[in-house]
Amino acid sequence: MGKSVLVAYASKYGATREIAERIASVLTRKGMGVTVADAGDAGNVADYDATVMGSAVYMGRTRKEARLFLSANADSLSRKPVWLFSSGPTDSKDDPGDLDGWHRPGAIAEVLTRIAPRERVVFGGAITTGKLRGFDKWILSKVGATMGDARNWTQIESWAEKIADDLARL
């Protein structure tokens, strides 16, 4: 078996969890030993050779669970390969290359400097009206957020394959 990889996520309505699961599926297919876990229940990152961490981003903010996970594990994560992804933009006119705030939200900028991830990417997210609750439903209607699923599964799987290739060379 290849390297052991933790794929942790912080998801509110499940779209980011589904991205994490797809990444884990690719890594498993490539021979890695993979554990998928909610960031709040991820356990000890020192038990893994590498970590992939993903967070939904709402109104420019990384999920609290992701911020806590990264901060609490910064020392261990700084000594091993780490890849980070954000999910959230649902408007097809958004160019992830131009979405600086999606790549490095201010609340975690310092910890990202300490961790020095190998790569940070942004994937399209998914907003489904039927899953929205309370304030989220109200605010998204007020700002005119684009509803739907903007996840590009081919892009996500390609990124996971690149991670597996990188890990195989370590």
PLY file of the C-alpha trace (Angstrom):
ply
format ascii 1.0
element vertex 170
property float x
property float y
property float z
element edge 169
property int vertex1
property int vertex2
end_header
0.00 0.00 0.00
1.15 3.54 -0.73
1.27 6.52 1.55
-1.39 7.10 4.20
-3.43 10.21 3.47
-5.98 12.07 5.55
-8.60 13.84 3.47
-10.29 16.22 5.89
-13.12 18.59 5.06
-15.29 21.32 6.54
-18.66 21.33 4.82
-21.94 22.98 5.70
-24.42 21.40 3.31
-22.39 18.48 1.95
-20.93 19.71 -1.36
-17.39 20.02 0.02
-17.70 16.61 1.69
-18.61 15.14 -1.70
-15.50 16.74 -3.24
-13.36 15.27 -0.43
-14.91 11.84 -1.02
-14.16 12.05 -4.75
-10.54 13.02 -4.04
-10.27 10.11 -1.60
-11.68 7.73 -4.21
-9.00 8.74 -6.73
-6.21 8.47 -4.15
-7.46 5.02 -3.10
-7.57 3.90 -6.73
-3.95 5.08 -7.03
-2.92 2.82 -4.14
-2.96 5.22 -1.22
-4.37 4.31 2.19
-7.00 7.01 2.68
-9.12 8.18 5.60
-11.88 10.73 4.95
-13.01 12.72 7.98
-14.86 15.83 8.99
-12.27 18.36 10.19
-13.84 18.34 13.64
-13.39 14.56 13.95
-10.17 14.05 11.99
-8.01 12.85 14.86
-4.23 13.05 14.91
-2.69 14.20 11.62
0.68 12.86 12.80
-0.69 9.37 12.01
-0.65 10.16 8.26
2.05 10.72 5.66
0.10 13.54 3.99
-3.05 15.61 4.36
-5.56 17.06 1.93
-7.85 19.63 3.58
-10.90 21.21 2.00
-13.30 23.86 3.19
-16.42 25.47 1.93
-16.12 29.25 1.82
-19.14 31.37 2.66
-19.09 35.13 2.26
-15.30 35.04 1.95
-14.76 33.01 5.12
-13.31 29.56 5.49
-15.44 27.33 7.73
-14.62 27.58 11.44
-13.92 23.84 11.64
-11.25 24.18 8.95
-9.62 27.15 10.67
-9.53 25.26 13.98
-8.17 22.10 12.33
-5.38 23.97 10.54
-4.44 25.99 13.62
-4.49 23.03 16.01
-2.39 20.89 13.66
-0.08 23.53 12.17
3.09 22.07 13.70
2.45 18.54 12.39
1.19 19.79 9.05
4.28 21.95 8.55
6.41 18.77 8.52
4.54 16.84 5.85
2.97 17.35 2.42
-0.32 19.25 2.56
-2.74 20.22 -0.18
-5.66 22.59 0.38
-8.82 23.23 -1.55
-11.70 25.62 -1.18
-15.13 25.22 -2.68
-17.82 27.76 -3.10
-18.04 29.83 -6.25
-21.11 28.82 -8.21
-21.12 31.44 -10.94
-19.57 30.12 -14.14
-18.16 33.58 -14.93
-15.94 33.36 -11.83
-12.36 32.57 -12.80
-10.73 30.78 -9.84
-7.40 32.24 -10.89
-8.79 35.69 -10.14
-10.36 34.76 -6.82
-7.55 35.66 -4.46
-9.82 35.68 -1.41
-10.90 32.12 -2.15
-7.28 31.00 -2.17
-6.14 32.69 1.01
-8.90 33.98 3.26
-7.47 36.45 5.76
-8.48 34.54 8.89
-6.05 31.71 8.09
-3.29 33.58 6.24
-0.81 33.27 9.11
-1.34 29.54 9.63
-1.08 28.94 5.87
2.33 30.60 5.92
3.41 28.19 8.68
2.01 25.10 6.95
3.32 26.04 3.47
0.92 23.82 1.51
2.19 22.37 -1.74
-0.84 23.74 -3.54
-4.08 25.59 -2.89
-6.90 25.34 -5.40
-10.46 26.55 -5.72
-13.24 24.33 -7.02
-16.72 25.38 -7.93
-19.27 24.71 -5.24
-22.91 23.77 -5.14
-25.86 25.63 -3.71
-29.15 23.78 -3.73
-32.16 25.78 -2.62
-33.80 22.76 -1.00
-30.89 22.31 1.42
-30.57 25.94 2.52
-31.73 26.94 5.96
-32.75 30.17 7.68
-30.24 33.00 7.39
-28.32 31.32 4.56
-31.45 31.10 2.43
-32.33 34.72 3.14
-28.86 36.20 2.54
-28.24 34.24 -0.65
-31.55 35.45 -2.07
-30.62 39.05 -1.15
-27.18 38.93 -2.80
-28.51 37.12 -5.86
-26.21 34.12 -5.51
-26.18 31.70 -8.42
-27.90 28.46 -7.45
-26.79 25.14 -8.84
-23.82 22.82 -9.00
-20.61 24.32 -10.41
-18.32 21.46 -9.40
-16.10 20.25 -12.24
-15.53 16.60 -11.40
-12.93 16.14 -14.14
-10.89 19.02 -12.71
-11.24 17.62 -9.18
-10.18 14.12 -10.23
-7.21 15.47 -12.21
-6.03 17.39 -9.16
-6.32 14.26 -7.01
-4.32 12.27 -9.58
-1.61 14.93 -9.46
-1.49 14.60 -5.66
-1.15 10.81 -5.96
1.66 11.22 -8.49
3.45 13.70 -6.22
3.13 11.35 -3.25
4.44 8.40 -5.26
7.64 10.39 -5.91
8.21 11.19 -2.21
0 1
1 2
2 3
3 4
4 5
5 6
6 7
7 8
8 9
9 10
10 11
11 12
12 13
13 14
14 15
15 16
16 17
17 18
18 19
19 20
20 21
21 22
22 23
23 24
24 25
25 26
26 27
27 28
28 29
29 30
30 31
31 32
32 33
33 34
34 35
35 36
36 37
37 38
38 39
39 40
40 41
41 42
42 43
43 44
44 45
45 46
46 47
47 48
48 49
49 50
50 51
51 52
52 53
53 54
54 55
55 56
56 57
57 58
58 59
59 60
60 61
61 62
62 63
63 64
64 65
65 66
66 67
67 68
68 69
69 70
70 71
71 72
72 73
73 74
74 75
75 76
76 77
77 78
78 79
79 80
80 81
81 82
82 83
83 84
84 85
85 86
86 87
87 88
88 89
89 90
90 91
91 92
92 93
93 94
94 95
95 96
96 97
97 98
98 99
99 100
100 101
101 102
102 103
103 104
104 105
105 106
106 107
107 108
108 109
109 110
110 111
111 112
112 113
113 114
114 115
115 116
116 117
117 118
118 119
119 120
120 121
121 122
122 123
123 124
124 125
125 126
126 127
127 128
128 129
129 130
130 131
131 132
132 133
133 134
134 135
135 136
136 137
137 138
138 139
139 140
140 141
141 142
142 143
143 144
144 145
145 146
146 147
147 148
148 149
149 150
150 151
151 152
152 153
153 154
154 155
155 156
156 157
157 158
158 159
159 160
160 161
161 162
162 163
163 164
164 165
165 166
166 167
167 168
168 169
